[in-house]
Amino acid sequence: MSERDIHKRLGRAMTETNLTKQVRSMFPPEAYDCIPEHCRDSVRAYVEIGQPVGEFLQAVIANELSESVCRADDINIQRLADYVKFFWGDAPSDCWGSRDKYQKWIEIHRKEREK
């Protein structure tokens, strides 16, 4: 799914930024194949354009295991290791690891879009 498709699906106007281009260039669409399909678009939109995500993904991104387990659905509970492998091995280190990093990632992208 392209960034334009993500924005269209989210009902938001697309704004191309240097940060978005830089992050997107690091991640071909297949980089997200390890993420369960029903969450793939949300993870991609978060990583590439700083789109906020739901409570389960926030817990995963913040590296909060107990919260992630409590908020996981039947599929995600079995795939938590895949999320960890993706964020640990592939995602920019500035976008995950704590609630503070989660909020800063969203804010950085918001500010970049406002330029």
Secondary structure, 3 states (H helix, E strand, C coil): CCHHHHHHHHCCCCCCCHHHHHHHHHCCHHHHCCCCHHHHHHHHHHHHHCCCCCHHHHHHHCCCHHHHHHHCCHHHHHCHHHHHHHHHHCCCHHHCCCHHHHHHHHHHHHHHHHC
